[in-house]
Amino acid sequence: MAHFGVIQGLYAGNFAVEISANGTIWTAVSDATVKIDDVELSRPSGEAYVGGSSDYATVTVGKREPVEVTLTFLYNETTNSASNAIYDHFESPTPMLAVRWSPTGVKPNARAYATSNDGTTTGLGVITNVTLSALDPSEAEPYVAMVTVRAPTLRQYVLGAAPVDLSG
């Protein structure tokens, strides 16, 4: 089988990220102040070794596991900064947050992802963790705040022909 073409690489510096506490009002946070850690989608499986003529195990599939999206923000104390907003949401009685992002940015027909409760609509996830990095004067690293959002699944969608944000 012949293989053709060259795989186009992706420069991750062009991505776009937005967050929302209610799923309606979104704030862009991708202005060089945020990164998203690896997001892992997984599904448990089981196996059984049964009699018969087969030399192979029978493998079954289980339900999808929830996903965790971890964002790392440069710490900032300006009004409405992402790090302050995240902390305030975490301390609230309903620590919920929606996250949506596009690896290639806000571009026509770009693929995007969002936290979701059903895989078809964007939904709020639970803020399960907020971490403020250590204050160590011997380190040259910038001070950051991290937040982890846990949701039932992700929604994958395509932006429109003339997007102005990550709604889709």
C-alpha positions as CSV (number, residue, x, y, z in Angstrom):
1,M,0.0,0.0,0.0
2,A,1.5,3.3,-1.1
3,H,1.5,6.4,1.2
4,F,1.3,9.8,-0.3
5,G,1.6,13.4,1.0
6,V,3.3,15.2,3.7
7,I,1.8,15.6,7.2
8,Q,1.4,19.2,8.0
9,G,2.7,20.0,11.5
10,L,0.7,22.2,14.0
11,Y,2.3,25.1,15.7
12,A,0.6,25.1,19.1
13,G,1.1,28.8,19.7
14,N,-1.9,29.7,17.6
15,F,-4.5,28.1,19.7
16,A,-7.6,29.7,21.3
17,V,-9.1,29.0,24.7
18,E,-12.3,30.4,26.3
19,I,-13.8,29.8,29.7
20,S,-17.3,30.3,31.1
21,A,-18.9,30.0,34.6
22,N,-22.4,29.7,33.1
23,G,-22.0,28.4,29.6
24,T,-23.4,31.7,28.2
25,I,-20.8,34.4,28.8
26,W,-17.4,33.4,27.6
27,T,-14.0,34.9,28.3
28,A,-11.0,34.5,25.9
29,V,-7.9,33.5,27.9
30,S,-5.6,32.5,25.2
31,D,-3.6,35.7,25.0
32,A,-0.3,34.0,25.9
33,T,-1.3,33.4,29.5
34,V,-2.7,29.9,29.4
35,K,-1.7,26.4,28.5
36,I,-3.8,23.2,28.4
37,D,-2.3,19.9,29.7
38,D,-2.8,16.6,27.9
39,V,-6.5,15.7,27.8
40,E,-7.0,11.9,27.9
41,L,-10.1,10.2,26.7
42,S,-10.3,6.6,27.9
43,R,-12.8,3.8,28.2
44,P,-12.4,0.7,30.4
45,S,-12.4,-2.7,29.0
46,G,-12.7,-6.2,30.3
47,E,-11.8,-9.6,29.1
48,A,-12.8,-13.2,29.7
49,Y,-11.1,-16.4,28.6
50,V,-13.8,-18.8,27.5
51,G,-13.9,-22.3,26.2
52,G,-14.4,-23.2,22.6
53,S,-12.2,-23.2,19.5
54,S,-10.8,-19.7,19.9
55,D,-7.4,-19.1,21.2
56,Y,-8.2,-15.4,22.0
57,A,-9.8,-13.6,24.9
58,T,-13.2,-12.1,24.5
59,V,-12.9,-8.3,25.1
60,T,-15.8,-6.1,26.1
61,V,-16.0,-2.3,26.3
62,G,-17.3,-0.2,29.2
63,K,-18.7,3.3,29.5
64,R,-16.5,6.3,28.8
65,E,-14.6,7.7,31.7
66,P,-15.0,11.4,32.6
67,V,-12.4,13.8,31.2
68,E,-10.2,16.2,33.0
69,V,-9.0,19.4,31.5
70,T,-6.2,21.2,33.3
71,L,-5.4,24.8,32.5
72,T,-2.3,26.6,33.7
73,F,-2.5,30.4,33.9
74,L,0.2,33.0,34.5
75,Y,-0.8,34.5,37.8
76,N,-2.2,38.0,37.5
77,E,-4.0,40.2,40.1
78,T,-5.8,42.5,37.7
79,T,-9.5,42.8,37.9
80,N,-11.3,39.9,36.2
81,S,-8.0,38.1,35.5
82,A,-8.4,34.4,34.7
83,S,-6.5,33.3,37.8
84,N,-8.7,35.4,40.1
85,A,-11.9,34.3,38.3
86,I,-11.0,30.6,38.6
87,Y,-10.3,30.9,42.3
88,D,-13.6,32.8,42.8
89,H,-15.5,30.1,40.9
90,F,-13.8,27.3,42.9
91,E,-14.7,29.0,46.2
92,S,-18.4,29.4,45.2
93,P,-21.2,27.0,46.3
94,T,-21.3,25.7,42.7
95,P,-17.7,25.4,41.5
96,M,-18.5,24.9,37.8
97,L,-16.6,25.9,34.7
98,A,-16.9,25.3,31.0
99,V,-13.8,25.2,28.8
100,R,-13.6,25.3,25.0
101,W,-10.6,25.5,22.7
102,S,-9.3,25.2,19.2
103,P,-5.8,23.9,18.6
104,T,-5.5,26.1,15.5
105,G,-7.2,29.2,16.8
106,V,-10.3,31.1,15.7
107,K,-10.1,30.3,12.0
108,P,-12.8,29.3,9.4
109,N,-13.7,25.6,9.7
110,A,-11.2,24.9,12.5
111,R,-11.9,22.0,14.7
112,A,-12.8,22.9,18.3
113,Y,-13.4,21.0,21.6
114,A,-15.5,21.8,24.7
115,T,-16.4,20.3,28.0
116,S,-19.8,18.5,27.6
117,N,-22.3,16.6,29.6
118,D,-23.6,14.6,26.6
119,G,-21.1,14.9,23.7
120,T,-23.4,17.0,21.6
121,T,-23.6,20.3,23.5
122,T,-21.1,22.4,25.5
123,G,-21.6,22.0,29.2
124,L,-20.2,22.9,32.6
125,G,-17.7,20.7,34.3
126,V,-16.9,20.6,38.0
127,I,-13.7,22.4,39.2
128,T,-12.0,19.7,41.1
129,N,-8.7,21.3,41.9
130,V,-7.0,24.7,42.0
131,T,-3.3,24.8,42.5
132,L,-1.2,27.9,43.2
133,S,2.5,27.1,42.4
134,A,5.2,27.3,45.1
135,L,6.8,30.7,45.8
136,D,10.5,29.8,45.4
137,P,12.9,32.8,44.9
138,S,15.5,30.4,43.6
139,E,13.4,29.5,40.6
140,A,13.2,31.5,37.4
141,E,9.8,30.1,36.4
142,P,6.8,32.5,36.4
143,Y,4.2,32.2,39.1
144,V,1.2,30.2,37.9
145,A,-2.2,29.0,39.0
146,M,-3.7,25.8,37.7
147,V,-7.3,24.6,37.6
148,T,-8.7,21.2,36.8
149,V,-12.2,20.8,35.4
150,R,-13.8,17.3,35.3
151,A,-16.7,16.8,32.8
152,P,-18.5,13.7,31.6
153,T,-17.1,14.1,28.1
154,L,-15.9,16.4,25.4
155,R,-17.8,17.9,22.5
156,Q,-15.9,18.0,19.2
157,Y,-17.2,20.4,16.6
158,V,-16.2,22.6,13.6
159,L,-16.2,26.4,13.7
160,G,-18.2,28.2,11.0
161,A,-17.0,29.9,7.9
162,A,-16.4,33.3,9.6
163,P,-16.0,32.7,13.3
164,V,-15.5,35.6,15.8
165,D,-15.1,33.3,18.8
166,L,-15.2,29.6,19.6
167,S,-19.0,29.2,19.5
168,G,-20.1,26.6,17.1
